Amino acid sequence: MTGPRHFHPAEWVADIHEIQNAQGNALFKNATLSWLEPTIIERDVILPDHHQGGEYLYAIVRNHHRSLRRDTIEYIGLTTNPATRFYNHAKLEEIRSIRGTVSISFAPIDFIHGRNRIRNIGRALEEIEHILIWALSPAYNDRKFFSLPGMGKNRANAWHVINDGYRFAGRMPREIVFPWMLIKPGRDRSLRAT
């Protein structure tokens, strides 16, 4: 999908890291998602073979031999316990009931620490999941489409999300910057006639 007609990004800076607050801290929080090679989930297997603890985003991917595109990302989710997350996952079961091979890829998140420290990991995970849903529009994510990422009583962070590792046949964006600004310029009549 292309951007709205006649809009272009605002020209703030040449590099995202140049945008800083009065204390010299970067305004955009950095997060690197290192996507692992997807693991095929057989129909009779309850959970994928991934039993490490920690915070992860995951992508459920479907491939069908007649499909025109490979590695269709059907669902984006988050988990803090991959070993138990998939015992009763209605969307996973719905995707597995369709023809094709279903696999899952996990992305451990590397939050850059120091001045870019994240205070609330749970809320940060939720925001990044929401941003990925907005960027990818997976077919089976039916929530979080109709509100801005980070909306609610708590303010949200500005994010620079870098996707590393498995590329999903080019379907996963390399980098996402949220938020940024699109502008539609008017006709510039400021030049004086000489």
Contacts in CASP RR format, 6 or more apart in sequence:
PFRMAT RR
TARGET T0000
AUTHOR 0000-0000-0000
METHOD contacts of the structure
MODEL  1
MTGPRHFHPAEWVADIHEIQNAQGNALFKNATLSWLEPTIIERDVILPDH
HQGGEYLYAIVRNHHRSLRRDTIEYIGLTTNPATRFYNHAKLEEIRSIRG
TVSISFAPIDFIHGRNRIRNIGRALEEIEHILIWALSPAYNDRKFFSLPG
MGKNRANAWHVINDGYRFAGRMPREIVFPWMLIKPGRDRSLRAT
1 137 0 8 1.000
3 182 0 8 1.000
4 182 0 8 1.000
4 184 0 8 1.000
6 184 0 8 1.000
7 182 0 8 1.000
7 183 0 8 1.000
7 184 0 8 1.000
8 182 0 8 1.000
8 183 0 8 1.000
8 185 0 8 1.000
9 180 0 8 1.000
9 181 0 8 1.000
9 182 0 8 1.000
9 183 0 8 1.000
10 180 0 8 1.000
10 181 0 8 1.000
10 182 0 8 1.000
10 183 0 8 1.000
12 19 0 8 1.000
12 181 0 8 1.000
13 19 0 8 1.000
16 26 0 8 1.000
16 28 0 8 1.000
16 160 0 8 1.000
16 177 0 8 1.000
17 26 0 8 1.000
17 28 0 8 1.000
19 26 0 8 1.000
19 27 0 8 1.000
19 28 0 8 1.000
20 26 0 8 1.000
20 27 0 8 1.000
21 27 0 8 1.000
24 115 0 8 1.000
25 115 0 8 1.000
25 116 0 8 1.000
26 115 0 8 1.000
26 116 0 8 1.000
27 158 0 8 1.000
28 158 0 8 1.000
28 159 0 8 1.000
28 160 0 8 1.000
28 177 0 8 1.000
29 111 0 8 1.000
29 112 0 8 1.000
29 116 0 8 1.000
29 118 0 8 1.000
29 124 0 8 1.000
29 157 0 8 1.000
29 158 0 8 1.000
29 159 0 8 1.000
29 160 0 8 1.000
30 111 0 8 1.000
30 112 0 8 1.000
30 116 0 8 1.000
30 159 0 8 1.000
30 160 0 8 1.000
30 162 0 8 1.000
31 109 0 8 1.000
31 110 0 8 1.000
31 111 0 8 1.000
31 112 0 8 1.000
31 124 0 8 1.000
31 128 0 8 1.000
31 159 0 8 1.000
31 160 0 8 1.000
31 161 0 8 1.000
31 162 0 8 1.000
32 109 0 8 1.000
32 110 0 8 1.000
32 112 0 8 1.000
32 161 0 8 1.000
32 162 0 8 1.000
32 164 0 8 1.000
33 57 0 8 1.000
33 107 0 8 1.000
33 108 0 8 1.000
33 109 0 8 1.000
33 110 0 8 1.000
33 128 0 8 1.000
33 161 0 8 1.000
33 162 0 8 1.000
33 163 0 8 1.000
33 164 0 8 1.000
34 107 0 8 1.000
34 108 0 8 1.000
34 110 0 8 1.000
34 164 0 8 1.000
34 165 0 8 1.000
35 59 0 8 1.000
35 105 0 8 1.000
35 106 0 8 1.000
35 107 0 8 1.000
35 163 0 8 1.000
35 164 0 8 1.000
35 165 0 8 1.000
35 166 0 8 1.000
35 167 0 8 1.000
35 168 0 8 1.000
35 172 0 8 1.000
36 105 0 8 1.000
36 106 0 8 1.000
36 107 0 8 1.000
36 108 0 8 1.000
36 165 0 8 1.000
36 166 0 8 1.000
37 105 0 8 1.000
37 166 0 8 1.000
38 59 0 8 1.000
38 61 0 8 1.000
38 71 0 8 1.000
38 103 0 8 1.000
38 104 0 8 1.000
38 105 0 8 1.000
38 166 0 8 1.000
39 48 0 8 1.000
39 49 0 8 1.000
39 50 0 8 1.000
39 103 0 8 1.000
39 104 0 8 1.000
39 105 0 8 1.000
40 101 0 8 1.000
40 102 0 8 1.000
40 103 0 8 1.000
41 48 0 8 1.000
41 92 0 8 1.000
41 96 0 8 1.000
41 102 0 8 1.000
41 103 0 8 1.000
41 104 0 8 1.000
43 96 0 8 1.000
46 86 0 8 1.000
46 87 0 8 1.000
47 82 0 8 1.000
47 83 0 8 1.000
47 84 0 8 1.000
47 85 0 8 1.000
47 86 0 8 1.000
47 87 0 8 1.000
48 82 0 8 1.000
48 86 0 8 1.000
48 104 0 8 1.000
50 82 0 8 1.000
50 83 0 8 1.000
50 104 0 8 1.000
50 106 0 8 1.000
51 82 0 8 1.000
51 83 0 8 1.000
52 82 0 8 1.000
53 80 0 8 1.000
53 81 0 8 1.000
53 82 0 8 1.000
53 83 0 8 1.000
54 80 0 8 1.000
54 81 0 8 1.000
54 82 0 8 1.000
54 108 0 8 1.000
55 78 0 8 1.000
55 79 0 8 1.000
55 80 0 8 1.000
55 108 0 8 1.000
55 109 0 8 1.000
55 121 0 8 1.000
55 122 0 8 1.000
55 125 0 8 1.000
56 78 0 8 1.000
56 79 0 8 1.000
56 80 0 8 1.000
56 82 0 8 1.000
56 106 0 8 1.000
56 107 0 8 1.000
56 108 0 8 1.000
56 109 0 8 1.000
57 76 0 8 1.000
57 77 0 8 1.000
57 78 0 8 1.000
57 106 0 8 1.000
57 107 0 8 1.000
57 109 0 8 1.000
57 125 0 8 1.000
57 128 0 8 1.000
57 129 0 8 1.000
57 132 0 8 1.000
58 76 0 8 1.000
58 77 0 8 1.000
58 78 0 8 1.000
58 79 0 8 1.000
58 82 0 8 1.000
58 104 0 8 1.000
58 105 0 8 1.000
58 106 0 8 1.000
58 107 0 8 1.000
59 73 0 8 1.000
59 75 0 8 1.000
59 76 0 8 1.000
59 77 0 8 1.000
59 104 0 8 1.000
59 105 0 8 1.000
59 107 0 8 1.000
59 138 0 8 1.000
59 168 0 8 1.000
59 172 0 8 1.000
60 73 0 8 1.000
60 74 0 8 1.000
60 75 0 8 1.000
60 76 0 8 1.000
60 91 0 8 1.000
60 92 0 8 1.000
60 95 0 8 1.000
60 102 0 8 1.000
60 103 0 8 1.000
60 104 0 8 1.000
60 140 0 8 1.000
61 71 0 8 1.000
61 72 0 8 1.000
61 73 0 8 1.000
61 74 0 8 1.000
61 102 0 8 1.000
61 103 0 8 1.000
61 104 0 8 1.000
61 105 0 8 1.000
61 168 0 8 1.000
62 72 0 8 1.000
62 74 0 8 1.000
62 95 0 8 1.000
62 98 0 8 1.000
62 100 0 8 1.000
62 101 0 8 1.000
62 102 0 8 1.000
62 103 0 8 1.000
63 70 0 8 1.000
63 71 0 8 1.000
63 72 0 8 1.000
63 100 0 8 1.000
63 101 0 8 1.000
63 103 0 8 1.000
64 99 0 8 1.000
64 100 0 8 1.000
64 101 0 8 1.000
65 100 0 8 1.000
69 169 0 8 1.000
69 171 0 8 1.000
70 169 0 8 1.000
71 168 0 8 1.000
71 169 0 8 1.000
71 170 0 8 1.000
71 171 0 8 1.000
72 139 0 8 1.000
72 171 0 8 1.000
73 136 0 8 1.000
73 138 0 8 1.000
73 168 0 8 1.000
73 171 0 8 1.000
73 172 0 8 1.000
74 95 0 8 1.000
74 138 0 8 1.000
74 139 0 8 1.000
74 140 0 8 1.000
75 91 0 8 1.000
75 92 0 8 1.000
75 95 0 8 1.000
75 138 0 8 1.000
75 139 0 8 1.000
75 140 0 8 1.000
75 141 0 8 1.000
76 129 0 8 1.000
76 132 0 8 1.000
76 133 0 8 1.000
76 136 0 8 1.000
76 138 0 8 1.000
76 141 0 8 1.000
77 129 0 8 1.000
77 141 0 8 1.000
78 125 0 8 1.000
78 126 0 8 1.000
78 128 0 8 1.000
78 129 0 8 1.000
79 85 0 8 1.000
80 122 0 8 1.000
80 125 0 8 1.000
82 106 0 8 1.000
86 92 0 8 1.000
91 140 0 8 1.000
91 141 0 8 1.000
92 102 0 8 1.000
94 140 0 8 1.000
95 102 0 8 1.000
95 140 0 8 1.000
96 102 0 8 1.000
105 166 0 8 1.000
105 168 0 8 1.000
107 163 0 8 1.000
109 125 0 8 1.000
109 128 0 8 1.000
111 117 0 8 1.000
111 118 0 8 1.000
111 121 0 8 1.000
111 124 0 8 1.000
118 124 0 8 1.000
118 157 0 8 1.000
123 150 0 8 1.000
123 154 0 8 1.000
124 157 0 8 1.000
126 150 0 8 1.000
127 149 0 8 1.000
127 150 0 8 1.000
127 156 0 8 1.000
127 157 0 8 1.000
127 159 0 8 1.000
128 159 0 8 1.000
128 161 0 8 1.000
129 144 0 8 1.000
130 144 0 8 1.000
130 149 0 8 1.000
130 150 0 8 1.000
131 149 0 8 1.000
131 159 0 8 1.000
131 161 0 8 1.000
131 176 0 8 1.000
131 178 0 8 1.000
132 161 0 8 1.000
132 176 0 8 1.000
133 141 0 8 1.000
133 144 0 8 1.000
133 145 0 8 1.000
134 144 0 8 1.000
134 145 0 8 1.000
134 149 0 8 1.000
134 178 0 8 1.000
135 173 0 8 1.000
135 176 0 8 1.000
136 171 0 8 1.000
136 172 0 8 1.000
136 173 0 8 1.000
137 145 0 8 1.000
148 156 0 8 1.000
149 156 0 8 1.000
149 178 0 8 1.000
150 156 0 8 1.000
158 178 0 8 1.000
158 179 0 8 1.000
159 176 0 8 1.000
159 177 0 8 1.000
159 178 0 8 1.000
160 175 0 8 1.000
160 176 0 8 1.000
160 177 0 8 1.000
161 175 0 8 1.000
161 176 0 8 1.000
161 177 0 8 1.000
161 178 0 8 1.000
162 174 0 8 1.000
162 175 0 8 1.000
163 172 0 8 1.000
163 173 0 8 1.000
163 174 0 8 1.000
163 175 0 8 1.000
163 176 0 8 1.000
166 172 0 8 1.000
END
